Amino acid sequence: MKKIVLFIGLMSVLLSSDIISAQDKVLELEDYSKWKRVVSTNLSPNGEWFTYAHLPNGGDPTLFIKKTSLNKDAFDYKIENASSPSFSNDNAWVAYLISPSKKATEKLRKSRKKVFRTAELRNLATGDSIQFKRASSMKFSENGKYIAISLEKTESDKSKHKGQDLVLVDLTSLATMNFGNVSDYKFNKNSTLLAYTVDAAEMVGNGLYVYDLKNNSLKNLDSDRKIYSRLTWDDERVLKKDWASKGTQLAVLKGEEDKKLEERINTLLVFSDVHQNPIKYEFNSSKSVQNFPKDYVVSERGNVMFNNDGSLVLFGIKEQEKKMKLDKDTIANLDVFHWNDETINTVQQRRANRNRNFTYWVSYNLKNNKFTRLTDDSMRNLMVSRNASYWIGTDPKPYINDVNWGVTPADYYRVDLKTGSRKPILKLVNRTMGYSPDGNYYLFQKDSAIHVVDINKNKLTNISKVSGVQFMNLDHPYPHEKPPYGIAGWTKDGNSVILNHKYDLWSLKLDGSKAENITKNIGNKDEIEFRYVQLDYENPYIDTKEPMLLRAYGEWTKKAGFYELKVGRSPKKLIFDDFAFSRIIKAKDTDKVVFTKESFVVFPDYHFSDLSFSKTNRLTDANPQQSEYKWGSKVLVDYTNSKGDRLQGTLTLPPDYVKGKKYPMVVYFYEKMSDRHHRYYMPSYDDRPHGSTYSSNGYLFFQPDNVYEVGKPGTSSLDCITSATQKVIDLGYADPDKIGLQGHSWGGYQSSFILTQTDMFRCVVTGAPPTDIESFYNNIYGNTGTNHVGIMEIGQVRMGRNVTPWNSREIYQRENPMFHAPKIKVPFMILHGTADGAVDWTQGLEFYNATRRLGKEVIFLSYPGEPHHLRREANQKDFQIRMKQYFDHYLMDKEAPKWMVDGIPHLKKLYNKAK
């Protein structure tokens, strides 16, 4: 017996030695190309087949198709450079697109040649495949018996018409039919008809056609030398239960261009009974139409849709304008900014295309041939519901101002789709939660309560009052009206809505008579957040007579998983562990699911199970090479700031961590970071430090949480981050003389401010930082054109509503990194792209100039043409190398590279690639 024990012990030692020797590589930037993401995931309706692709950093995808009964190392089919897989709903076929390699694509584009893809159909029973060259798109019919594939024009075809060849494949007989010059195509939901429009050379043959899939017959519903657009079936976006009664009506716009006019002149065509003897309806604005606004046209820029009973067609109209001939050499190029502008000129510039394409909603009644205008300049916006008899209209005009951020206050109205009449519902609403699936109800948050309007009765009810709790997220960090926790869903019986609370789920009767905590307060008791998982998007209701799947997350333990809820009982744990679970996909026709499971050391590979989660099968193994590298581990760190707020941080330890030894540490933060405790840090090219890389190289990598006081964004962050860092020091992990700090964007502001307040950090790297919040207040957010008033006062910066640099100068100076620049004691480095559309590049430049003038040790890495986050792979690699070299020098005592010591003269910049 002793010999056996000794033998087992010896084997354990040998095995441990093998593992250690296998994990002896340090993760470096050049290794990143070995890591692969899992993309193009899809599960067949019967749950028996799964598709996924491995996409390496900077590489080409490889698609795998496998039975879900196989393990992680097996697959049935492997296709290089394939993407966009989809299964037929009868589980017989899978289709996907095959592209040229990335290198071949770049070569073709440089040669100004077309890049063609190939559609491949694979029979899952036999493995046989069929290919179609030059494919641009493909769609299965709902029953899976047909697929339509659109083919691009050949390289030599230089014609300007939009039509392309469309191939229809009968997947039972494999017979094909070709339709020429097709510009758009759609199956109806019943899979009985294929509608398409034609756009041919010289418009010969242009029209609307319907192919009957049952009797193989083709109908030409309309033909003209016009442009056909906005092809729409009456079954689009309706509830699945209504599919059977739909799919017999079509709408399309038929238009012509006038060289003297800006807008196309369209006629709305509607056809009913297209499967039998089509009846044609026509609406033409050029004819005398009662109430139709003068100089307006039916516009293809807006959507076309049917109402639920098919009696109305809703579409957009737009004002017609004459084309103007402008001589650019004689016309002044001027933008006028005026104090009375509703929105500042830069916003108008960014929204120019959207505003040019804006249309007003109207309805056309097929029964009485009546036209009704639904929106105008007094109410431009409608909340669209495919299934509602009335739509919700909004008027934000009384509340438009520069301070709004993250919310759009508005007055709300009920708009009758048949008459256009408007009835007020609520004034000054900031938060809404949308329609019920049937369009009969609409949810609002107003005065901290949840209200529902019965749209058909125009009756408003406070449904949260009886609950005695608030459904407003009081933990929301910004100083404007707190949003609701959100909606889980609407019950199948049509009587209730299920809302999220902080931890639990509540069912609220729509008549306001009752509210029930259906998770029995278990979430609140155990500090576990429960959220409903919607698995069937075609049936959006929650059937409370059936078990509900809940996602579960432990706020302080960071454990996660799934619970089962049967209403009337307490939630039942299915799986709950020290991992993050996400990306769940359910098979349409069975209870089979796939999902990812990850932690810092476990890549989010896909697993297969049923909804009991009692037995799981790992389907993918994207990154087996990880076992060759040194990989760290994680611990949670609990701490408090000076106010006593309970906070956490997630600390990554080096793989060879020795208790009691003090390590160099990089602190990387933004706002709340501890929720990333079980996130896998994929080695990838970007502009952030990666915990996987830094820990592999012997660093501690710490991500602490932040909370903020209004008016004290910088000092609050200083308090939280230094408290967190001191806690790690006190626990004996970190060398207090070897700690670096990194933050980007909002984290860049905070790291820049902290830099001016303490020498706790040996060095600081700050990316895209707002560094002068007084000048930042008056600048613009380049991507949207909005000024920074809103984000400064009630948004992320949190200075407080109406707290401005003029009435609160001392507060702005107190929180301003630039104001405290003379106090900087440690070296720091700034990253900024010159085309940053979030934080203007001059913010980084100003901080560099100020601190350079003050004699501080500052390096400014400026990347020409780059946006808020570096986009070019070469620049991403360059910055990651330089950032690590910077930290290595100050925290690891490595020799500084030449660029850190001497800089890089402009004329030599092309020869100084980071190494």
N, C-alpha and C positions, 0 to 999 in steps of 0.2 A: 504493500500500500504506500509506503514511504517513497518507493522508487517511482510509482506512478505520479505522486504529488510533485516530486522533484522534476520529473520529466515535463509535466505540465507547466511548472514554474519556469523551467528552462525555455520551453517553447514560447511562453509569454514574453520573456526577455528578448528572445530572438525576433519575435513578431513585432514587438515595440521598436526594436532597433531598425527593422525593415521599414516601418512606418516613418520613423524619424529620418532615415536616409532618403526615403522617397520624397519627403517634404523639405528638401534642403535648398530649393531655389527661392531666391528673393524676387518678388514681383516687381518688374520694371516696365517702363513705357513700351519697350519693344515687344513685350509679351502680350499687349492688349489685343493684337490682331488674332490671337488664338481664341479669344472669348466670343461666344455666340449668343445672340438673343433667340428666343423662341417666338416666332410670329406666324401669321397665316393659319391660325388655329380654327378648326371647325369640327363639329361632331355631327354624324349622320343622324337623321330623324329616329332611327331605331337604336341608336347608341352603340352600334357594332363597329363603326369605322371612325377614325380620327385622323385629321390632317394637321401637320405642323411643319414649319420650316426653320432651319438653322440659318441665322443671318449673322455672319462674323462682322466685327468692327471693320468698316471700310471694304467689306467683301461682298460676294454674291450669295443669294439664298439657295439653299437646297431643300426641296420639298419632300416630305415623307408622308406616305399614306399607309396606315396600318390598322389591323384589327385591334380593338380595345382589349381583347383577351391576351394579346402578346405583352411580353415584359419590355422593359426600357431598352434592351439591347437588340430587339428584333423589329423588323418592319416588312411590309409587303412590297412597297414600291418606293423608289427614290428617283427624283427628277431634279436635275440641276437647273438653276435659274428660273424656277417656277414660283408663281405667286397667285393670289386671289382664288383660292380653291372654294368650290361650292358643291354641295351634294344635291342630287335630285330628291324630291320628297318621297319617291317610291324606293329609295335606298339602292337603286340599281347602278347609278352612274356618279362619277365625280368629274368635275370640269375645272380646268385651271389654265393660266396663261404662262407661256414660256418666253422669256426675253433674252436678248443677247447679253453677254457678260457685261459687267460695268466697264471694263477696259474696251470692249468692242463697241459699246454704246458711245463712249467718249470719242472714239476714233470716227464713228459714223457722223456724229454731230460736228466734229471739226471739219469733216469733208462735206458738210451741208447735205448729208443724205438722210433719208427717213430711217427711223428706228422702228422696225416691224416686230410685232409679237405673234406668237403662234398659239392658237387655242387647241388644247388637247382634251379629248373626252376619253375616259377610261371606264370600261365595264368592270364593276367590282366583283362580279361572279366569275368572269373568265380571264380578266387581266388584259383583254384586248383593248387597243386604243386607236383613236382616229384623230388626225390632225387637220387643222384649217389655218393656212398661212395668212398673214397680214390681219389678224384679228384685233379689233379695237374694243369690243365689248361683247358680252354674252348674257343671256337670261334663260333660265329654265322656266317652263310653264309650271303653274302651281301643283299640278298633279304629277309632274316629273316625267311625262311621256314625250315632251318635246323640248328642244333647246333652239333658241335663235342666236345666231352669231353674226355680228356686223364686221365686215371686212374693209380695211382701209384701201384707198386708191393705190394703184401701182406707182412705182417710182417715176415712171414716164408720164403718168397722167397729171397734167398741170391744170386741169379744169378747175374753175372756181366754185361750181355748184357744190352744195353740202352733201348731197346724196351719196351713199355707198352701197355696195352689194350686201344683201342680207341673205344668209343661208338658214333655212329652217330644216332641222333634222328631226325626223320621226324616230325616236329612240327604240321603238319596238321593231320596226322593219329596217332601220338605218337608211331609209329613203330620204333624199334631200330635195329641197325645192329652193330655187334662187329667185330673189326679188331684187330688181335693179334700182339704184339711185334712191335708196331709202334714207330719209333724214331722221326719222324717229320711229320707234316701234314699241308696242306694249301688248302683252297677253292680258285677257281679263282673268279675274280670280277663279272663275269656274273652268278655266283651261279649255274653253270651247271656241274661242275666237282670238285671232291675232290681228290687231289694227296697226297700220303703218301709214306714214306720209312719204311722199316722193318729192325730191328736189333734184331735177335733172337739168342737163345742159339746155340752154335756151328755154327752160321751163316746159319743155315738151313732155307731156305725161304727168306733170305735177298734179297732185291730188291726194285724196284720202281713200284708203282701201281697207277692206276687212276680208281676211281669209278665214273660212270656216274649217276648223280642224277636224270636224266629224265627217263632213262629206266632201272635203278637199275642193271647195268651190271658192272663187274669188269675186268680191263685189267692189265695184268702184262707186263709192258714195258721193264723191264730188271730184271734178276735174276742171282745172283752169290754169292759165299761165300766170299763176299767182304763187305767193310764198305761204306754205302751210306750217303752222307752229302751234305749240301748246296743246299737243294731243293729250286728251284726258278721258279716262273711263269713269263711269259713275260709281264704281266699286273701290276706287282708290281711297285709302285711309279710313275705311269704314270698319266697324267691329266685325270680327269673323262670323258671328252669328247671322250677319246680314248679307254675307257673300252670295248665298244661294239665290236671293231675290234681286241681285244686281248683275252688272256685266252685260247689259243690253242697251245702254245709252253711251254715246260718244259726243265729245265736244272738241272743236278745233277752231283755230283762227286762220282765216284766209286773207292775205294782205298783199298790197302792192306799194312799191316805193315811188316817190315823186322827187325828182332831183331838186325841186325848188323848196321842198318841205323837209323838216327835221324828222318827223314821225311817220312810220308806216301807216297806211290807211287800211284798217282791218275790218273784216266782217266776221261775226261770231256765227259758226255753224253748229247746230246741235242735231243729232240723229237719235231717235228712239226706235226700239224694236229692230236693231241692226241685225239680229239673228234670223229675222223672218222678212217682213216687208217694211223696210226703213221709212220712217216719217221724218221729214226734214224741217227744221226751224231755222230761221235766219234773222240775225239782228245786225243792221247796218246803220252806223251813225250818220252816213251821208243822206239817209232818208229822213223824212220828218218824224221825229220821235219826241213825244211829249216829255218835257222836263230834262231832256238831254242838253247838257251845257254847250253853249256856242263855242266853236273852235276847239272842241275836244274830239278825240278819236279813241276807239277801242284799241288797247295797247297790248302788245306781246311782252312788254316788260313786266307785267303783272301775272300772277297765277290765274289759272282757270280751274274751277271746281264746282261740283254739284252739291246741293244740300242733301240731307239724309233721305228725303222721300223722292228726290229726283225731279221735283217740280220747279226748282230754281237753278239757274246757272250763275255763279258769282265770278266776276272778272274785274280787270282794272281798266280805267280810262285815264287819259293823259292829255294835257293841253298841246295842241298843234302849234308849231312855230315855223316861221319861214327861215330858210337857211340864209346866213349872212356871209358875204364875202369880205374877209378882212385882209388888209395889207399889213403884214407883220412889220414891215419897215417903217410904216407911218403911224401905227397905233401904239400909244404909250403902254408899257407893261407896268401896271400899277395895281396894288392891293390897298384898299381903303379900310382902315380899322376905325370904327366909330363907336362912341360911348353908348349909343342906343342900339347897337347890334344885339339881337336876341342871343346869338352865340358868336364868339369871337371869330375873326376872319380865318384864323388857322384851322379851326374846327370846320368851317364851311369848305375850306380847301380839301381837307381829308375826306369829307363826306360828299364831295362834288359828284362822284360817280353814283353813289347811293341816291342822292337827291335827283340826279338826272334820270335815274331809272324808277323813281317813285311814281306810283299810280294810286288813284282813288278807287276804293271798292264800290262796285255797283252790283245789282242783281237784275236778272232777266227772268220773268215768270213765263214758263212755257205754256201755262194753261190760259192766261188772258193776254199774252203778248205785252205785258207791262214792264217798263223799265223803272228801276228805283235806285236813286243815289243813296249810298250808305255813309260815305265819308266826304268831308269837304275841308276847307281851311279852318273851320271852327272845331273840327274833330277829325284828325288825319289818321288815327291809329285804331285798329280793331284787333282784338284777341280772337284768333280764328279757331273754330272747332268744327270738324267735319260733320259732327252728329247733332249739333245744336240748332234749334229753331230761331234762337236769338244769339247775337254775339255781344261781347263786352267791348264797349268803346272807351277810350281813354283820352282825356284832355289834360296834358301837362303844362299848358301855356301859363296858367297863373303862378306856377312855381318854378319856372325856369330861371336858374341863376348859376353863377360860377361855383358856388359852394357845394352843390350836389355832388356826391361821390358815392358810387356803389349802389345808389337807389335812384329811382325816377318818380318823384311824387306826382300824383295826378288825381283828377276827379274821374269817377267811373260811372258809366251809363249802360243801360240795356238798350240794344239796337235791334229793332224788328227787321228781319231780312226781307220781308215781303212789302212792308210799308215805309221803312226807313225811319220810323218814329223812334225817339230817344226818351228814355225815362231815367232820371238820376237814381243811383244806388248809394254811393258814398263819396264824400269829398275828402281831399287830402289823404290819399292812401299811399303808403310807401311800400308795403309788402303784400304780395298776393301768392296764392298757391295753385291757381289754375282751375280748369274745368274738371268735372267728373267725366269718365269715359263716354257716357251717353249724352253729355252736353247739357244736362238738366240743372246742374249746380255749379257754383263758382265760389272759391274760398278766398277770403281776405284776412289779413291781420290789421286790426285798427284799435288804437288805444289799449294795447297789450292784450287784446282778446281776439279770439278766432271767430269770424262771422262767415256764414254761408248765405248766399242768395239763391233762392229757388227761382231760377231764371224764368220759367214759364209763368209763375205767379208774381214775379218781381217782389218777393217777400224776403226780407233780411232777418236773420236769426243769429243771436249770439249763442254759439254752441259750446263754448268753453266755460261759460259762467258756472254751470252746474258742477264742473269738475273740481273747482276750488284750487286749481293750479294754473300756472302760466305756461304757455307753450312757446314763449319767447326765449331765445337762447341768451341767457344772461351772461354767459361766458364769452360772447362775441366781443372781440377785442377793440372795436372801433367806436368812437363817441358819436354815433348817430343811432337811429332807431334800430334796436336789436332785431335780427331776423327770427322767424320761427325755426324750430328744430327741423321742421319739414314734414312732409306727408308720406306715410307708408303706402296708402292706397285706399280705394273705395270698395265697400263690401258688395258682394254679388247680389244681395237682396235689395240693394238700392236705398237702404235705410240709414247707413252709417258711413263715417269716414274714419280711418285709423291714422292717428297722428303720432309722431315721435315726440317723446319728452327727453330729458337729458339722458336717462338710462333706459326707461321703459316705453312701452307702447300703450296708447289709450284709444279706445273705441268710443266715438262721440256720435250720438244720434243726431241726424240732420234736422230734426224738429226741436233740438235743444233740450229734450226731456231727460236725457241720461248720459252719463260719462262713466266709463269703466276702465280701470287699469288692467288690461288683459294679460300682462306679464306678471301680475300679482305682486308688484313692487319688488320683485327679486332683483331686478337690475339695480335699483336704488340701494337696496340692502347690501348687495355684494359689490357695488360699484363696477358693474358690468354693463356696457352699452349694448342694447339689443336693437337691431335694425332688420326690417323685413327684406328678404331677398326675392325680388321678382324674377321668376324663371320663365314665364310664358308671356311674351310681349304681344302675342296675337289675342290673348284673353286677359285684358289688363285689370280685371276685378280680383278681389281677394275673396275666396270662398271660405268663410269662417267655419263651415262644417267639415272642412278638410284640414289636415295638418299643414301648418305654415312653417317654412324654413326661415330661421333667423340667423343673421350674422351676429357674433358676439365678440366683444373686445373689452378686456380688463383695463380700466383706466390707469391703474397704478402697477399692475403686474405685467402688463403688455402682452398677456396671453390672448389668444384669439381662437376662433373656431366657429362651429355651427351648433345651434340648438333647434329642437322641434317644439312648436307650440300648438297645442290643441286648446282652442278657446274654452275656458272654464277650468283649465288645469294650469299648473305651474310649468314653465319652460323645462324641457327635458334635454339634458346635455347629450350631444351626439359625439362631438370631438372638440376638445378645448386644450390647447397645449402652447408651449413656448415657441410658436411660429406665427407667421403672418399668412393668412389664407385669402386668396382673391381670384379674380378672373373666372368665376364659375360659369359654366355653360351647361345647360340641360338639353338632353335629346328631346325633340319635339313630341315624340310618341311614347316615350318610356320614362321611367324615373332614374335613368342613368345620367351621370354628370361627370364632367372633368373640371379640375380646379388646380390652382398652383398652391404650393406650400413652400415657404421660404424662411430663412433666418440669415444672420450675418454670414454663417458658414455654409448654408444650404442654398444653392441656386434655385430660383422659382421654376422648377420643372413641373410638368403636368402629371396629375394623378387621376385615376378613373375609379368611380365608385357608384353605388346607388345612393339614394337619399338617406339611408341609415348611417352611412360612413363607417360601417362596422368592418368592412374589408376594402382596402384600397390597393390599386395596382399602379405603380409608377410607370408612366408611358414614355417619358423622354429622359434623356441624359445628355444635355447640351454641352456640358463643360467638364468632362472627366479629367481633363488636364489639371484641374484645380488641385488634385491630390499631389501633384508634383511640387507645389509651392508652399512656402511658409504662409500660414493663414492665421489671423488673430482670433480672438474670442471677445465676447461682450459681457459687461456687467452694468447694472443700473446703479446710478448714484442719486441718493435722496439728499436734498439740501433745502435751505430756506434763504430768502433774501433778508434784508434788514427790516422789512415790514412784517416778517413772519409768514410770508406766503409759501405754501408747500410746493416745491418744484422738483423736477427730476432732470437728469441728463443721462445720455447713453455713452458709455466709455468703452472704447475698443482697446484691448490689450494686445501686445505683441505675442506672436505664437510661442516664443520661448520665455514668456514672462516668469520672473522669479519673485515670489512674495518678499517684500521688504526692500527690493532694489528700486531705486528711483530712476524714472525714464524721462527722456525729452517728450514734450507733448505739443500737439497742434490742436487748438480750440477752433472749431468751425461752427458757426451759428447763424440763425436768421430770426425766427420767432419761437415756435414750439418745435423742438427737435426730438424729444424723447419718444414720440410716436414712431420714429424710424428705428427703434431698437432692434426689431427683427427684419429690417430691410437688408436685402443682399446688395452689397456695393459692387455692381458690375464694373469691372475695369473698362472704361470707355473714354473716348476723346471728347473733352469739353473744357470748361474753364473753372472747374471746382476741384478741391482736393478730395481724394478718395480714401476712405478709411481702410479699405483692403490693401492698397499700396503702401500707405504710410505705416500701418501696423506691421506689414511684412518686412518693412525696412527698419524696424526697431522702435517705432514711435508709439506713444499713446495717442489716441485720436478721440477727442471729446466733443460731444454735441449737446450743450445744455439748453434748457428752456428759458424763455424770457416772458415776463409780464410787464405791463406798462401803466404808469399813471398819466392821465391826461395832462398835457403841458410839460411833461418831463420825459420825452422819448429817449434822449441820450443818457440822462442821469439814471433813469429806470434800468436801462440796459447795462450801464456801468455797474449798478448794484447787483443785478442778477448774475452777470457774467463773472464778475470778480468773486462773488459769493460762491458760485459753482466751482470756479477754478481753485479757490482756497480750500474748498471741501475735498477736492481730489488730492491736493497737497497734504492736507491733514490726514487723509486716509493712507498716506504713505506711498502713493503711486507715482507722483510726478516730482521731477527735479525742479524746484522753484526758480532756478536760474536758467532753465532751458524750456521755456514755454512760449510758443508763437500763437498768433491770433489771425484768423482769416474770416472775412465776410464779403458778400457781393451784393450790390444794389442796396436794398434796405439794410442788409447786413453790412454793406460797405459804409453807409452812413454811421452805423453804430460802431463799427471797428475804428473808423476815423475819429469819432468822438472819444472812445475809450483810449485811443492812442494819446490824446491830449490830456488825459486825466490821471494816468497811472503808468508806472514803469514795471508793473507786474509782469508784462510780456516782453520778452527779449527782443522780439521783432514783430512787425505787423504787415500783412498783405491785404490790401483793400481793393475790391473790384467795383468798377462803375459806381463810385460813391457820390451821393449828394454831400458836398463838403461845406457849402455856404448856404444854410437854409434861408437866409434873408434874401439872397439873390434867387435862390431856387424857388421861393414862394412866387415870384413874379415871372418865372420862365414857363415854358410849355412842355407838355408831354408830347414829344415829337410824333409818336405813332398815331395819336388821335387828334392832335392839335389843341386839346384842352389845356387850360392853364392849370397851375398847381395849387390853386386856392383850395379846392375841395380836398385833395389828398393831404394838404398841409394841415387844414383845420379839423376835418372830421374823418379823414382817411387814415392811411397807415402811419403818418407822422404824428397824428393825434395831438396837435397843439391846442385844440378846443375851438368850438364854433365862435366865430367873431374874434378870435385871438389872432391879431395881425402884427406885423413888424412895426406898425405905427402906434398902436395903442398898448402894445406889450413888448416894447423894445428890449427891456431887461431880460424877459423870458427867452426871447429869441437868441440873445447874446449868450445867455447861460447854456443853451442847448446847441450852440453853433460850433462845430469843429474849427472853422476858420478863425473865429474870435479867440480861441484858446491855442492857436498854432504855436505861439512862443513857448508854451509849456511842454512841448514834445521833447522827450528825453531819449527815445529809442529809435533805431533805424526802421524805415518802412518803405513799402513799394506799392505803387498804384498801377492798376490795370484799367485801361479804358479804350473802347473802340470809337473812332472818330464819327461813325454813323449811328451812334447810340440814339435810339428813338424813345428811350425811357428817361434816362438821366443824361443831360447834355454833356458832351465831351469836355466842354469848358469847365465843368465842375472839377474834374480831375486835373485839368491844366491849371486852374486857379490855385488849387491846393499845392500843386508842385511849385508854381512860381512863388507863392507866399513862403513856403517852407524852405525853398532854395535860398530866397532872400534872407531868411532867418538863420541860414547856415545849418539846417538840419540834414541828416543823412537820408535823402529821399531819392528813389529811382522811379521814373514814370515810364511804364511800358504802354506805348500808344500804338494801336493796330489800325492802320488806315482802312477805311471802308467797312469796318466791322460794326455790327449792331450791339445791343445790350449784352448779349451772350455771344462769345466768339462762334462763328459759323464755319469758317474754312478749317478743314482738318489740319492743314499745315500750321495754322496759327494756334489751334487748340493744343497740338503737340508741343509747339514752341513754348507756349505759356506754362504748360504743365511741367516741362523740363526746368524752365527758369524759376518757377515758384518752388519746386523741390530743391533746386540748388540753393535758393535763398534760405529756405528753412534749414537745409543741411549745414550751411555755413554757420549760421547763428546758433543752432540748437544741437548740431552734431560735431561742431568744431572742424568741419571739413574745409579745405582750402577754397577760397572764393574764386570762381571762374573770372576770367579777364573782363567780361562785360560788366560784372559787378564792381570791379575795381576801377576800370577806366572808362566805362560806357562804350558806346559804339558810334563813331563818327558817321554822319549821314551818307557820305560817299562810299562807305564801306559796309553799309547795312546788308547788302545782298550777299556778302561773303561771310556773314556772322550768324549762321544757323545755330540754334541751340543744340548742344550735344550733351 
